[in-house]
Amino acid sequence: MRPRLRFCLAALSLLAACEATEPAPPPAPPPPAPAYDEPIGPEPLTVDPQTETVGRGDSLSTVLGRLDVGPLEVDALVRGLDGLLDVTKCRVGDVVEADVGPDGQLRWFRYVAGPEDIFVAVRASDADERASGAAAGPGAAEFIGWREHVPVEIETVLVQGTVEISLYLAMEAIGETPWLTLTLADIFAWDIDFFTEPRAGDRFRLLVEKKMLRGEHIGYDRVLAAEYARVGGDVFRAFRYEFEDGDVGYYRADGTAVEKMFLKSPVKFASITSRYGMRRHPILKYARAHKGVDYGAPRGTAIWAVGDGVVTWAGRRGGYGRFVAIRHKNGLETRYAHLDAYGRGVRAGVRVRQKQVIGYVGSSGLATGPHLHFEVTRGGRHMNPLTLVVPPAPPIDDEERERFANQVAPLVEALGGDALMASTLDPAASPAAATP
């Protein structure tokens, strides 16, 4: 064999030997198993879930019972939602959605208590099987629950309006809800009785955080600043301030407290039906001193403690009917009569806080109809509650001044800088009073 040919054959043999000893490439990795996003959530349902609405007298068991879910399944679901949803407080109108199998097995559950309060649970065995790609089976009665994430955004807006008939209707006319009306009344409860004092032409504005869900207003968060300008007169302003320890209060721009020792009224919204002074008693039919103020309100209306103090009497007391007396600082005592019922935990010796509900409007004792008879005494001597002058709460401390100024200054600017100019209408020409 010629040398050139022998060289080619040797080269080919060597190449073949190298290919035979070269390791095979590693196998391609298997595709990853399907997994849930965190937190674990149900796959989109292929069918519409069954839906029930909580009705009067319903419990979670009765609602799910209408969907043929048995008590053992309900018990397991409650355990899965422990610490998330208090199933003993189902409210009328709440919505239950469920995916229930033909055998009554609950596979998926969703409870809608409000736009932000949505709770979901999925059967644990189904979650494991779907995450691993296995076929779904009966599994154990165990559920994984979580609170559904709701993409709520907070928008800070300026809300303003003018009272024509009532504060309630004025707020409704600008598209706001009663919650904002009540909050405004709470902020200025020490300065304004919003049932008897508002007049047509009064103006208000609030800097408020609104909760928005996909462009729709679903509620409110914090009221950062508020202003109420009486027609031809006083202007009240309040700014929210949060202390380093988390306490919150409303103060004027100069750091003085909006709060006072006593509220303007013990009932948030009620009309004065009888004032302090001499009058003819509607039942006894003779003239005698009326040593308090009567507030007419529907039976069951909540009654506030007008200030911090200690309950000295909570029980029946002759013509007063169900009666509560509270001792305050500086020798003052407030008295609340003709109650329908007492507030929770209200009894002699208990300390109560300002704005705590101490009872409910009724007509017990010598009363012709539901109302609150309210008295104030000092050293046993009666005083006119409507003319009582009480000191404000302490102002911002000097050590807190700089922090307070930095926090409140942008709120003053956002509210509009200068206070609202009160209307130039002659108060005497305006309607006597607007209701809330």
N, C-alpha and C positions, 0 to 999 in steps of 0.2 A: 504494500500500500504506500502510496506516495506521501511524503512528509506533510504536505499542505493539507491533505485530506484527513490524516491522522490528527492534526492539530484542531481542526474544526469539530471532529467527533468528540475529542476530549473536552472542548469548551462547552459543547451541548450537554455532555454528561454532568459536568460540574454545575451548570445552571439548573439542571433538573434536581440535583441533590439539594441545592440551596432552597429551591421552592418547596421541596418536601419537608424541610426542617423549619420553615418560617411559621410562627404561631398563627392560628386562625383569628380573624377579627372578633372582638367581643359581641355577643348578641345585643340587639337593640333593646333598650329598657322598655318594660311594659307601660302602657298608658296609665297615668295616675288615676286612682279610684276617685269617683265623684265625692265631693265633700261639701258640707254646708258652709256658708259664710258665717262669721261670728256676729252676734250670737246665733245659735241654731234656730232656724226658722223653717216653716213648712214650705214644701214645694207648691207652686201654683196649683190650685185645685182644677181638676179636669171637669168638674161639675160644680154648679152653684151650691154653696153650703145651705143647710137648713137654717132658718132664721126664726127666732122667737123674741118677743118683747116682754120685759118684766112688767107685770101688772100689779094692781093693788093686792096685797096679801101674798104675793109670790115669794118663793125662796129659789135659790139656784137649783135645788133638787126638783121642785115642782116644774120649773121651766124646762130643765133637761128631761124630766119625766114625760113632758108632752112630745119630746123627740125620741121617746122609747129608750132612753139611757137609764140603766139600772142603778140602784143605790151603791153597789160596790164600785162601779165605774166613777160615780160622783165622788165617793170618798177618796179614791186614788187621785182624781183631778184636784180636789181640795188640798191634798198633801203636796201636789206638784206646784200649787200656787201659794203655798204657805209663805208669809212674809211679803207677798206681792199684792194680793187682792184679798180684802176682808169680805168673804162671801156672805157674811151675816148682815151686811149693809147694802144689799141690792136695792136700787132705787127704781121707782116706777119710771118707765121710759127707757131704761138701759136696754141694750140690745145684745143678744146671745147668738153667735154663729157657730155651727158645728158640722163636722163631717162624721156621720154615724153610719156604720155598716149595717147590713141587713140583720145581723145577729145582735144588734144593740151595742156593738163595740164602738166606743168613742175614739176616733183617730186624730181629730184636730178640733181645737176649741179656740174661740175668740170672744172676748167680753169687751164691749164698747160702753164705757161709763161717761164718756165725753170726748171732745176732739183730741185732747192730750192724754186721756186716761184709757188706754187700750191694752188689754192683757191677753196673751196668747199662750197656749199649751199644746204640745204635740206628744203623742204616745211614745215613750222612750224606746220601745222595741221597734216601732216604725222608723224612728230617727236613726237608730243603729243600722237597720237593714237597708234603708235608702242611702245612707252614707257609704255603705260597703258595696252597694249595687245588688244586694241579694233581694230575692222576692219577699214581699211583705207577708208576714204570718201573724198569728194571733198574738203572740208575745205576752209579757206580763203586764198587769194593770199598773203601770207606773208612767208618770207624765213629767216632762220637762217644761217649766213655765218661765216666762220672762215678760217684761214690760216692752211693748212695741215702741220702737224709736219713731218719734213724730218730728219732722223737720220744721219746728216752730222758729220763726224769726221775730225779733223785737224791733219795733219802730217807735221812735220818740216823736210825738206829734203835739201840736198846740190845738187844744179844743176850746172854743169860745162861743158864747151865745148871750142872748138877752131875754130876761123874764118878761112874759106878756101876761099869762094867766097863772102859771105855776112854774117852779123850778123843774119839776118832773117833766112837764110838757115841753119846757124850753130845751131840756136835754134830749128829749125824744125827737124834737123838731130838727136837731142837727145830727141825727142818726146815732146817738149814743144810748146806752142801756141804763136801767135803774141802778146798776152797781155803781156807776160813776156819780149818780145823784146822791146815793147814800154815803159814798166816800167823801164827797165834798161836804156833806152835812156833818160827817164825823170830824173832819179836819177843823171846821169852824164851830164845833158844838159848844165851845166855851164863850163864843162871842155872839152867835146868831141863833135864834130859835127859828128854824127854817119852816115851821108851820105858820107862825103868826107874824113874822117880821118882813119877809120878802115883799117887795112892791113892784108893780109893773114899771119897767124901765131899768131895774137893777141889771147889772152885767157881770158876767163871770168868765174866767178862762183858767185852764189847767194845762200843765205840761205833764203828759202821761205817756207811759210806755204801753203800746198795744201789741198783743200777740197776733201774729199773722201766720196763716197756714195756706201755702200755695196762693198767696194774694188775697186771702179772705180773712177778715177780722174774726177771731174766735174768742177773744177775751182781753183782759187787762193785766198788767203786771204791777208796776209801782206808779204812784202819783208823785212826781218829783217837785212840783210847785203848784200853788193854787192862789187864785185871787177872786175876791168878790167885792164889787163896788155898788154901794147903795145909791139910789137915785138922789142926787143933790147932796150927798153926805159922805159918810165914812167909806174908806177903802181898806179891806183886810187882805193881807198877803201872808203866805206861809210857804216855807221851803223845807224839804225833807233833808235831814242830816243824820248820817250813820256814824256812830262813835266807833272807836277802835275795838271795843269789846263786843260790837254787833248790835248794841241798843240803837233804836231809831226814834227820832222825835221830829216835830215840826216847829220851826222857829222863824221869827221875822228876820229880815236882812241884817238888823243890828245885833242879832244874837239873843234877843229876849224871847222867852218861851210863848208859844201860842196857848199852851195849856194853862189852866188856872186851877185853883183849889176846887172849885165847883163848876159843873156843867151849867149851861144856860137853862136846860130843861131836863127833867128825868125821863121824858118820853121823846123818842127821836122825832116823830111826826104826830102831833096831837093839837087840837084846838083848845084854847082856854075858854071854858064854859062858865066859870065863876071866879072872880078875883078876890083878893084879900080885902076885908073890910066888913061893914054891916050889910046884912041881907036878910030876906025872909026865907026861912028854911023850907024847902019844898015838901018835906014830910011832916015836920012838927008844926008848920003853919004859923010861926011867929018870928019876929025879927030878932036876930042875935048876931054876934060877931062871927064872921067867917074867918078863921085864923089860918087860912092857907089858900092855895090856888087849886082849882079843879081843872083837870085836863080830860077832855072827852076823846075817847079812842075806842076802837072795836074791842070786844072781849078777847082776851088772849094776847093783846099787844104787849111786847116786852117792856119792862120798866128798868131803867138804869139806876145804879147807885151814882149820885151826882159827884161823889168824892170818895177818896180812901177813908176807911174807918172800921169800927168794930160794931157788929150787930148787938144791940142791947135788948131787943124784943123782936120775936118772930112768932106770932100766934094771934089768936082772936082777942079783941079788946073792945068790948061794948059796941057802941054804934059805929066804930071804925071798921068793924068786921075783921077780916084777915089784915093784919097790920105788921109793918116792919119799921123799926127805929134803928138808926145808925149814929153812933157817936164819932165826931170828927175832931180835928185839932181846934185849938182856940175856943173850946167850950161849946162849939156848934153841934147841933143834933138835927138830922133830917128824918121826917116821918112820912110813911107811904101807907095809905089806907084804902079799904074796899077792894083788896086784891082778890083775884079769882084763884090764884095759886102762888106758891113761893118758888123762887129760883132754886136750882139744884144746890144742895148743901147749905142753904141759908138757914141758920139757927142762931140763937143767942150765944155770944162769945166768939163767933167766927169773924175773922178779919176779911173784909171785902175790898175790892179795888174799884177805882173809878171806871165807869162804863160796864161794870159787871152786872149781869141780869139778876136782880134780887126778887123779882116777882112779875106777875102778869095782870093786866087790867081786868077788873071784874066789877061786881056790884054787891059784894057781901056787906053786911051791916045795914045801916040806914042810908040806902042809896036807891034812887029812882031808876037808874040804868047804869051801864058800864062806864066807869070813869076812874081816874086816879085823883084822890085828894092828897095834896102834897104840902107839908109844913116844914118850917125851919124855926128852931128855937136856939137861944143862947142863955144859959143859966136858968132855963125854965120859962123864959119870956119869949113870946112869939115875935117873929120878924116877917116882913113882907118879902117872900122869895123873889119877886120880880124887881125889887130895888136893892137887893143885897149886893154889896161890893166886896169882892174877894180878891186876895193877892194872886199874882201869877206864879207859875212854877219857877224854879231857879233858872237864871240865864246861862248861856255858855260860859264855862270857866275861862279865866284869862289864859291858862296853859293850853286851852283848846282853840283859842281865837284864830290863830293863823291857819290851822287845819280847816276850821269851819269856813273861814273866808275863801280859801282855795276851792272848797267843795261847793259853796253856794254861789260864788260869783258867776260861773257859767250858767247856772239856773236862772239868776236874775236877768242875764242877757237874753237867754232863750225864751223866758216868759214875756219879754218885750221891753226890758229896761224900765222905763218910767211906769208908774202905776196907771191903771185905767182912769181916765178922766170920768168922774161921775156925771150922770145925765144932768142936763140943765133944767129938766122938768121941775116945776114947783111941786114938792111932795104933797102939798095940800090939794093939788089938782089931780093927783094920782089916785087910783083905787085904794081903798083902805088897807088891804093886804092881799098878797097872793099866797096860794097854798103850795105845798111842795110838789 
